[in-house]
Amino acid sequence: MLTARTTLAFALLASILGTGCDMLEGDGIGRDGGVVVSEDGRVAVEIPAGALDETVEITIEVVPGPEGAASDLYVLQPIGLTFDVPVLVEVDYDDEMLGGRDAEGLTLIAKHDADWAYLGDQLVDDEDQVVSASLMALSPITVVVED
């Protein structure tokens, strides 16, 4: 079954290919905004128009998550890149990630320097199985499940 994120990724890919914009080659995202999706399709960063003043190549590196995390670690790069307006990060989750716990306990955390911080304004969408939050800067993120 396709998740909303996967469906969005396919729609964006079709749009990119249909308009001739070659984001797959790393042309980057600029003033018009765009979306970056991790290789595993679980994480998307939606950058609205006006969030960036110049074109930047944004990537998501997937590495094993830290101890206690419910997901892999998603390194949003370039680390420290700031935005003029908030961007949306969305992570697809499944029953395996929940480990028998309630989805309301899902929490996105981001690494800032040596510390982990909870992301504000989080939303858990049980129907589409997505947890989302706003970011003002790129950093490594992961999901934890709190009891």
N, C-alpha and C positions, 0 to 999 in steps of 0.2 A: 504494500500500500504506500502510495506516495504521500509524503508530508507536504504541508504548505510550503516549507522552505525549499524542498526539491522542486516542486511545481514552479515556484518563483524563480529558482535558478535556471530551469529550462526556458521559462518565458524570457528572462533577461538574456540568455544566450542567443535565443532566436532573434530578439530585438537587436543585439549587438551585431550579429551576423547579417541581419536584414538591412541595417543602416550602414554597414561597412566600417564601423568602429571596431578596431582590432584590439580590444582589451586583453585578449588571450595572449598576445605577444608582449604584454607588459608596458603598454603605452601609458598607463597610469590613469589617475582620476584627478580632475581639475575642478574648475569653478562650477561646471554643470552637475557635479556629483556623480555617483555611481554606486555599484555594489561589488563587494569582494566576498567570495565564498571559499571556504576551506576545501582542500582536496577531498576530504571525506564527506563533504556536503553538510556537515552538522552545524557549522558556524557561518553566519553572514554578518558583514558590517555594511550597513546602509548609510551612505554619506550623502546628505542632502545638498542641493545646489546652494552655493554660497558658503559652504563649510571650509573650503580651501581657496587660497588666493592664487596658487600655482599648481601645476600638474605634478603629482607625486605618485611613484609606484608603491602601492600598498600590497603587502602580502600577509598571509596567515600560515605560519609554520606549525605543524601538528607534531607534538612530542609527548611522550608518556607523562601523565599527570603526577603531581606530587603526592606523597603519602596522605591518605585520607580524602583525596579528591574523588568525585564520582565520574569525572570525565578526563579526557586527555587535557594537556595544557595547550592552549592556542596562543601562540606568540604573534601578536598583531604588530606588524612592522611597517615603517621604521618606529621603533620604540621611542616614546616621548613626543611624537608628532602631535601637535595640538590643533584644534579646530576652532573656527569662529562661532559655530553653532553646534549643539550636541549632535552626535551621530548615534545610530541605533545598532546595538549588537544583539543578535538573536542566536540562541543555541537550541537545536532540536534535542529532545530527550526521549528515552524509551523506558520500558519497565526494568531492563537490566541496569540502567543508570540509577533508577530509584532504589533498587535493591530491597523491594518490599515496603519501602517507606512512602509516605504521602508526598505528592507532588508539590504541595504548598511549602514543604521544607526546602525546595530547591533554591539555591542562592548563588548568584554570580559573584566571584571575587576577582580582584585584579592585583597584580604585584606592582608596587611602587617602591623603587629602591629595594630595600631588604624586607619590607613589610607587605602583608596582604591586607587589602581593604575591601569592604563590602561595597558593591555598586548601588547607588541610590535608585529610586523610582523603578524598581524591578516589577515585572509583571509575569505571572505564570499563566499560560493559556493551556488549560487541560484538554480542550477539544483538539487543538493543532499540535499539542505536546511541544511547546516552545516556551523557553524562559528568555526574557529580554530585559535590557536596561540601556540607559544612555551613557555615552562616554564623551569626555572632552579632550582626551589624549589617548594615544595607542600604548598598550602595555600587554604583558602576558595575562591571560584570563583562564579561569577554570570554573567548574561547578562543584559545589559541595551540597550535601543534603543534611539539613539540620533536623534533629528529632523534635 
